[in-house]
């Protein structure tokens, strides 16, 4: 499947906040948001007009797509599935996105970014309940164990990510054993637990017009 291959820092600057797309770089002074906290392009520094409701809704949707690395077609399918499930559509949508295997690997601190986590999964370095799973979009169930394969634990990207993750507070819906490089999804992800503020109601309003 096609993926965005442009500059990740431009996505953060476009949304006016850190989306943590480049691992440790986002926590350092090298982060583009520290040096150029304005939108990219020659008109980035200009003060624009008050954005319309549609623009606010669109930008929120684009922000979420950038965070999870999902293209438009797949995002629409996730929204349709969230709408079919019982409960608030917005909360269902983020529950689905957070339970993606590549996202859980990233949340557990086994990879520095979602792109890196996706690559680990694709290259068969990740086990789910003891079996290799190479589908980044696989939706995990509560209690399933995610682990790095034994022969893959010495990969520098993985070991450095685990060391960096131990210095930060993990989200409450994952449980991790840093020594074994494994963990579990122990609770349903909640929007309030996410480090980046997201207004899911804007996305629901945008797609409800279609």
C-alpha positions in Angstrom: 0.0 0.0 0.0 1.2 3.5 -0.8 2.5 5.6 2.1 3.4 9.3 2.6 7.1 9.6 1.8 7.5 13.4 2.2 9.1 15.3 5.1 7.6 14.3 8.4 8.5 17.6 10.0 6.3 19.5 7.5 3.3 17.6 8.8 3.9 18.8 12.3 4.5 22.3 11.2 1.3 22.2 9.1 -0.7 21.3 12.2 1.1 23.6 14.5 2.1 21.0 17.1 4.4 18.0 17.6 2.9 14.8 16.2 6.0 12.7 17.3 6.6 11.2 13.9 10.4 11.0 14.0 11.2 9.2 17.3 13.9 10.7 19.5 14.4 13.7 17.2 11.0 15.0 18.3 12.3 15.3 21.9 15.5 17.1 21.0 16.4 20.7 20.0 16.7 19.4 16.4 12.9 19.1 16.2 11.6 21.4 13.4 8.8 22.7 15.7 11.5 24.1 18.0 13.2 25.9 15.2 10.4 26.8 12.8 7.0 26.7 14.6 5.1 28.1 11.7 3.4 26.4 8.7 5.7 25.4 5.8 5.8 27.4 2.6 6.4 31.0 1.6 3.2 32.2 3.2 3.6 30.2 6.4 4.4 33.2 8.6 1.4 35.2 7.5 -1.5 35.6 9.8 -4.5 34.0 8.1 -8.1 34.7 8.3 -10.4 32.9 10.8 -10.7 29.3 9.6 -14.1 28.0 8.5 -15.8 25.1 10.2 -14.9 22.9 7.2 -11.2 23.8 7.4 -11.1 23.0 11.2 -12.8 19.6 10.5 -10.5 18.8 7.6 -7.3 19.8 9.5 -8.3 17.6 12.4 -8.9 14.7 10.2 -5.6 15.2 8.3 -3.8 15.5 11.7 -5.1 12.2 12.8 -4.2 10.5 9.5 -0.7 11.9 9.9 -0.3 10.6 13.4 -1.4 7.0 12.6 0.1 6.9 9.1 -3.2 6.0 7.5 -4.2 7.0 3.9 -7.6 8.4 3.1 -9.3 5.2 1.8 -8.3 3.2 4.8 -9.3 5.9 7.1 -12.7 6.0 5.6 -13.0 2.3 6.1 -12.1 2.7 9.7 -14.7 5.4 10.1 -17.4 3.2 8.5 -16.5 0.3 10.8 -16.6 2.7 13.9 -20.0 3.9 12.8 -21.3 0.3 12.6 -20.2 -0.5 16.1 -22.3 0.4 19.1 -21.3 3.4 21.1 -19.9 6.9 20.1 -18.5 6.8 16.6 -15.5 9.0 17.5 -14.4 6.9 20.4 -14.9 3.7 18.4 -12.7 5.2 15.6 -9.8 5.9 18.0 -10.2 2.5 19.7 -9.7 0.9 16.3 -6.7 3.1 15.4 -5.0 2.6 18.8 -5.4 -1.2 18.6 -3.5 -1.5 15.3 -0.5 -3.7 15.8 2.1 -1.1 14.6 0.6 1.5 17.0 0.7 -0.9 20.0 4.3 -1.8 19.3 5.1 2.0 19.3 3.0 2.7 22.4 4.9 -0.1 24.2 8.2 1.6 23.4 9.5 -1.3 21.3 10.0 1.1 18.3 10.9 4.8 18.2 8.1 5.7 15.8 5.0 4.2 14.1 6.9 4.0 10.8 9.7 2.1 12.5 7.1 -0.2 14.2 5.4 -0.8 10.9 8.8 -1.8 9.4 9.5 -4.2 12.3 6.1 -5.9 11.8 6.5 -6.1 8.0 10.0 -7.7 8.4 8.6 -10.4 10.8 10.4 -9.2 13.9 7.1 -9.1 16.0 5.2 -11.9 17.6 1.6 -11.9 18.7 0.8 -14.6 21.2 4.0 -16.4 20.2 3.2 -16.3 16.4 4.8 -14.1 13.8 2.4 -11.4 12.6 3.5 -9.3 9.6 0.3 -7.2 9.2 0.7 -3.7 10.7 -3.0 -3.0 10.6 -4.0 -6.2 12.5 -6.4 -5.2 15.3 -5.3 -6.6 18.7 -7.6 -7.9 21.4 -7.3 -7.2 25.1 -4.8 -9.6 26.8 -2.9 -10.5 23.6 0.9 -10.5 24.1 3.1 -8.6 21.7 6.8 -9.4 21.8 10.0 -8.9 19.7 11.4 -12.2 18.3 14.3 -13.6 20.2 16.8 -13.1 17.4 15.6 -9.6 16.7 16.1 -8.2 20.2 19.6 -7.1 19.3 18.5 -4.8 16.5 19.9 -1.3 17.5 16.6 0.4 16.7 14.7 -1.8 19.1 17.2 -1.7 22.0 17.6 2.0 21.7 13.9 2.5 21.6 13.4 0.4 24.8 16.1 2.4 26.6 14.5 5.7 25.6 11.0 4.5 26.6 12.0 3.6 30.1 12.7 7.3 30.7 9.1 8.3 29.9 5.7 7.5 31.3 3.8 4.9 29.2 0.1 5.1 28.5 -2.1 3.2 31.0 -3.7 0.8 28.6 -0.4 -1.1 27.9 1.7 -3.2 30.2 5.4 -3.7 29.2 8.3 -5.9 30.4 11.4 -4.1 29.2 13.7 -7.0 29.9 11.7 -9.4 27.8 10.8 -6.7 25.2 7.2 -7.8 25.4 3.9 -6.5 26.6 0.1 -6.7 26.6 -2.9 -4.5 25.8 -4.6 -4.5 29.2 -7.4 -2.0 28.8 -9.5 -0.3 26.2 -7.6 2.9 24.9 -9.3 6.1 26.0 -9.1 9.4 24.2 -8.2 11.2 27.4 -5.1 9.1 27.8 -3.5 10.2 24.5 -0.6 12.7 24.7 -1.9 14.7 21.7 -5.2 16.4 22.1 -7.7 15.3 19.5 -11.2 16.6 18.8 -12.9 13.5 17.4 -16.3 15.3 17.1 -14.8 17.4 14.3 -14.0 14.3 12.3 -17.5 12.8 12.9 -19.0 16.1 11.7 -16.9 16.1 8.6 -17.8 12.5 7.5 -21.4 12.9 8.5 -21.8 15.4 5.6 -20.8 12.9 3.0 
